[in-house]
């Protein structure tokens, strides 16, 4: 077992790759009451087309999410109730990239861990239970489709990208999930839920050796084949369309602005780009930037304004969202500010300040076991270690942020998605 | 392990310090404790919001934001809360713990300084609050008060307590009401602010790696501008031991698709100050406090009478409040079934798995509070408002020893006081 110290942020991480290919990461926290376990597969909403044992599969949109819902069923009943009876609070989520299952508990941690590992690795689907779930997921899809923020985001993805599967909703549509059968679910489980395609991250008052022992005891002994994924040809830098609009029940227009970036291949460069992208946003339009204050004063944005750097395999972008009477004016103001930064550079005092602020926030975020474990699982699948940010952060220069702004915040890479109120009739 | 201490910094100004190396952040809060009162609640709730807009040194959001960045991205949020019949006003803040500062600089002292600057040195115009900030935050607060009706589940419980405690301070909301907020002027708000600084008990909370002496030193300096007053007001709470002879029934009709039924019980004098408090807590948890509870398992899951059904306890005021979402025509059946579940507890009809599962959930919930600085702060603020020193670990020990008979006894003392029913409009 490998032990790694991240002394700057006061963390220790144990890592072991088991014989079956599973990567186990443990953050011992002897002074805490609660233990947290996150068991994830490198398989998410966008992994619809894949190749297993030489054969290509095209699966319907929403299948990874559907599978997540059905994994809690066991031959004996339902794992949710077993965990709840032990005082644990279990749950799961599916993102574009991964599917993760987790719980936390203050008692019977190892027993709960066994339940978690067991229900995720042993599929149990019947025609009846799969059909029943279709109605439940259909309702969930109906609910999110009524959500203007979600609609605005999905429209932005469609505007930014030509064909990357991030354009497709993780939950799929009522039509796409109609095709899902127990056989589809078994095939996807076989393709992606092999220990060699998964990671287990645990934080809490635990012994790393015991965690590995439990994993060895419950999971398959040997690694199986893992499916190869296909996201189609590389995206070109230009957006698919620069403006997209929808009419829905909203009290004020909401918007999402996106700037299409260049995707990094897996490895620490992905982490570096994430950190540079985050800092670029802070100096360009962040809470303590001059542009933010100006937009706020002019009433073009309000407290709802937010921003983030996003990336998945094969795509990366900057995004900002909020409510505005005039989203086009916000878009134009950001373009003008990017041009000003291009001419004058980033104010060195502002740079030092936001760097401190962003660093502190990231370190404070390590209080959360969820953040630590989910972060490490995602980072591992992307080819780096989550806690490496503390070392890399220091080496990031103002010039890198300026360069990213100059390259990405340009007309041909900008897309604006707006949801406006329905017109009065 | 963490060590919890409490000391008086100035007369009526207390520091609760949790000394621990568990966290990456240090948590600071400063709270003014004042009796909940219809006349002042709105102005009280507005004060932290207006203060957060700017200080004499940092007069606007930009300069405050820059100051927080310098402190490694610290966060300071205004807060208005209610504990029993005490309104709790102030700020909660989280900063990077000193141990993780990149150049070994101290963060606690400047952070405490900025927090107290927000409380004590507001940005002023003509000797009182600036009209611009006051007007803006007044509008925001009125929006928040009006928005309370949007979440019908919370709204029903709020209306229940308003009706049930119509003649008690507890019936007043933590944000006050629109009527009292709308008449506030910068001058009237300033006057109320001065009164609060002079009269309210002050509760400071710290959780982090600094030892309590250092924390006390930092706060002594930062709070030196606070008026000295030997007679700051102690929090208090009226406890009604009995309900009326017949439950009061209040029905309201709104344009809703789901009905809300809320039942309010008096606990017959059982409160956090009494010995039977652990039994009452278990009783509420078995009744409707967890997903293993009788209301959840029977009324919701087995009988499908409710979309949700749960109960919560108000430990100082001595109330148990049941909240449920039902079809309009299920009013009588649902009410009967909720009361039947309480009857079962009174008879001691509690299965072993209910008793032990609930105990484990309750204990797990309390213990995990120790892993979260914000939740610990909430706990200790409640203890401060109640004037209690009992720790989480001590409570956990008490829960271990509660018997089925004690739970039944606690249930027997509950008396139904008020029923609130939100139904649809007939048309």
Contacts between the chains, C-beta under 8 A, distances in Angstrom:
chain1	res1	chain2	res2	distance
A	8	B	100	7.5
A	9	B	24	7.1
A	9	B	100	6.4
A	10	B	24	7.1
A	10	B	99	6.6
A	10	B	100	6.8
A	29	B	22	7.8
A	31	B	1	7.0
A	31	B	2	7.9
A	31	B	20	7.5
A	31	B	21	7.3
A	31	B	22	4.9
A	32	B	22	6.6
A	32	B	370	7.9
A	32	B	371	5.0
A	33	B	367	4.2
A	33	B	368	5.6
A	33	B	370	5.3
A	33	B	371	5.4
A	34	B	367	7.4
A	34	B	368	4.5
A	34	B	371	5.0
A	84	B	291	6.0
A	84	B	292	7.2
A	85	B	292	7.5
A	85	B	353	7.4
A	85	B	357	5.9
A	86	B	360	7.6
A	87	B	357	7.4
A	87	B	360	4.1
A	87	B	361	5.2
A	87	B	363	7.9
A	87	B	364	4.5
A	104	B	368	7.4
A	105	B	364	6.5
A	106	B	363	7.5
A	106	B	364	4.3
A	106	B	367	4.7
A	106	B	368	5.6
A	107	B	360	6.2
A	107	B	363	7.9
A	107	B	364	6.2
A	287	B	65	5.2
A	288	B	62	6.7
A	288	B	65	4.2
A	288	B	66	5.2
A	288	B	69	5.4
A	293	B	61	7.3
A	293	B	62	4.6
A	296	B	61	7.4
A	353	B	66	6.1
A	353	B	69	4.3
A	353	B	70	6.1
A	354	B	69	6.0
A	356	B	69	5.9
A	356	B	70	6.5
A	356	B	72	5.3
A	356	B	73	6.9
A	356	B	102	7.7
A	357	B	68	7.0
A	357	B	69	3.6
A	357	B	70	7.9
A	357	B	72	6.5
A	357	B	73	3.5
A	358	B	73	6.4
A	359	B	72	6.5
A	359	B	73	7.3
A	359	B	102	7.1
A	360	B	71	7.4
A	360	B	72	2.6
A	360	B	73	3.9
A	360	B	74	7.1
A	360	B	95	7.6
A	360	B	96	4.0
A	360	B	100	7.8
A	361	B	72	7.7
A	361	B	73	4.0
A	363	B	24	5.1
A	363	B	72	7.7
A	363	B	96	5.9
A	363	B	100	5.1
A	364	B	24	5.4
A	364	B	25	4.4
A	364	B	73	7.4
A	364	B	94	6.4
A	364	B	95	8.0
A	364	B	96	5.9
A	365	B	24	8.0
A	366	B	24	5.0
A	367	B	23	5.3
A	367	B	24	5.3
A	367	B	25	6.0
A	367	B	373	7.4
A	394	B	102	7.6
